[in-house]
Structures are given as structure tokens and as C-alpha cells.
Amino acid sequence: MSTLADQLTIGELAARSGLATSALRYYEQLGLISANRTTGGQRRYQRSMLRRVAFVRAAQRVGLSLEEAGAALSRLPADHAPTAAEWAPVARAWQRRIDQQIAELQLLRRKLGGCIGCGCLSLRTCSLYNPEDTAAERGAGARYLLGDEPPEPRRPVRPGR
């Protein structure tokens, strides 16, 4: 067990991690980090919490949610730095998630020029590909960006033709 001298106050953890104290309290509420309490109720964090905070911030930088970061942290030891063997399954899961994000970004890049999912960048295109928001019937989100195939565009009917 570490002594009080080996532990960080919430202010010290905030200064070292670059996060606001409110964010640290939120992380604690979510179970991402934990604190011991003094007899006066003040939080004291083991220095290993710095590593956990850094882990969560890294997860967020690659697009993982706090929930996903928490799931990964639950697979790692809380009392010591993970060994290579302990880290490997987490790294593989992150790699799969990052590969999925890369694929989604590549699809977005390909489709961005003409349409962002349903054609909402162009009213003219939108009226052809998604009249009366028919894509909404397929579910939430930008349906065509998510992989749904848009219908063939309808040609506008011109009067007198």
C-alpha cells in the first residue's frame, strides 16, 4: 500500500495529466480511475492513475468512446503497468477498431465530393436521391454514407416535355 506521500491530490493529477479536475471526477464516476479518500474525504490517487488517464486520452484521440476505453481498462491490471502479454489483446482490439474507423473515413472521403450520406450538401442532388427524406425509412444516420445504396436518381420532369 502506498503512503500519502506516494499519492497525488486531484490538483496534482490534473496538473500532471492536463485534464480539469471536473474531468477527473467524471472519469472516477465512470470507473476509469479510482481514488483513496483521506479521513477528511479528500481524494488521493496512486501514481498509476496517471497511466490510466493517459490511456483514456489516447483512446479518445483514436476515436474510442469513454465506454470503450473503460472496457479496455477493465482488461488491464489496475495495480501495475501492463506486461506485453497483458497489453497484446487490448492492442489487437484497438487495431480492429482503428481499421474500422479508417475504412469509414475512406468511404467518407470517396463520397464527400457528391454527397454526404444522403445528399444534404446539395438540395438539387438531395431532391433526386432522397426525395421527401425516404432514406430515413432505412434508419438513423447518413444512410448512404453508412453503406446503403441510394436509388437511381430520378430525372426532374420539365413542363412541356
PEDAMO-V908202 format. One record per residue. PHI is phi in degrees with one decimal (none if undefined). D_FIRST is the distance of its C-alpha to the first C-alpha in Angstrom with 2 decimals. Layout:
PHI/D_FIRST, PHI/D_FIRST
This chain:
none/0.00, -82.0/3.79, -86.4/6.64, -56.9/9.68, -65.5/11.47, -86.5/9.54, -108.3/10.36, -109.6/13.96, -75.5/16.38, -64.2/18.72, -65.8/21.39, -67.3/19.52, -64.1/18.65, -63.1/22.31, -63.1/23.63, -71.8/21.74, -92.0/22.56, 82.2/26.05, -104.7/25.73, -71.3/26.70, -61.1/24.25, -64.5/26.37, -66.4/25.79, -64.5/22.01, -63.8/22.36, -65.4/24.72, -58.3/22.42, -65.8/19.79, -59.7/22.65, -80.9/23.57, 84.6/20.13, -74.6/20.05, -133.0/16.87, -139.2/14.37, -131.9/12.96, -90.2/10.96, -116.7/13.51, -77.2/13.97, -61.8/16.29, -88.1/19.04, 86.6/18.31, -78.7/17.49, -76.1/15.60, -134.5/12.57, -107.2/11.99, -65.9/9.54, -59.4/11.97, -63.0/12.47, -67.4/14.42, -58.9/17.04, -64.9/17.82, -66.3/18.19, -63.8/20.46, -61.1/22.42, -61.4/22.85, -63.5/24.25, -64.8/26.53, -64.5/27.78, -60.9/28.51, -66.1/30.48, -63.7/32.38, -92.4/33.70, 96.3/34.70, -78.5/32.12, -79.0/31.48, -61.9/28.18, -63.1/28.60, -65.4/29.06, -62.2/26.04, -63.1/23.95, -62.7/25.52, -66.6/24.67, -61.5/21.01, -66.3/20.82, -92.3/21.91, -110.6/19.19, -67.3/15.60, -90.2/13.16, -103.5/10.18, -157.8/12.43, -64.3/15.91, -65.8/18.56, -77.7/20.73, -59.4/24.46, -67.9/24.99, -72.5/22.47, -79.1/24.05, -52.7/27.67, -65.5/28.35, -68.4/27.03, -61.2/29.17, -62.7/32.17, -64.1/31.87, -63.3/31.73, -61.4/34.70, -62.1/36.71, -65.1/35.99, -66.4/36.92, -59.3/40.06, -63.2/41.01, -63.7/40.67, -60.2/42.75, -61.8/45.43, -64.7/45.50, -68.0/45.83, -65.0/48.60, -63.2/50.44, -60.1/50.13, -60.1/51.48, -65.4/54.43, -91.3/55.31, -63.2/54.66, -62.1/58.11, -104.6/60.06, -167.8/57.79, -106.9/54.27, 86.7/53.92, -127.6/56.87, 94.4/59.06, -68.6/57.88, -80.4/58.37, -140.8/62.09, -62.1/64.05, -64.0/66.88, -65.7/64.73, -60.2/62.87, -68.1/66.17, -87.3/67.04, -88.2/63.83, -139.1/62.35, -62.9/65.18, 54.3/64.15, 54.2/60.51, -66.1/61.19, -64.1/57.99, -62.0/56.05, -65.1/57.39, -86.7/55.19, 129.6/51.94, -75.3/49.67, 91.6/49.18, -77.5/51.43, -58.5/52.97, -72.2/54.85, -69.5/51.89, -78.0/49.81, 115.6/52.41, -65.6/55.11, -84.7/58.54, -72.3/60.65, -68.9/64.17, -61.1/67.08, -64.8/67.97, -89.1/70.95, -80.4/73.67, -63.2/74.67, -86.2/78.10, -96.5/80.45, -59.7/83.25, 80.4/86.71, -113.1/85.56
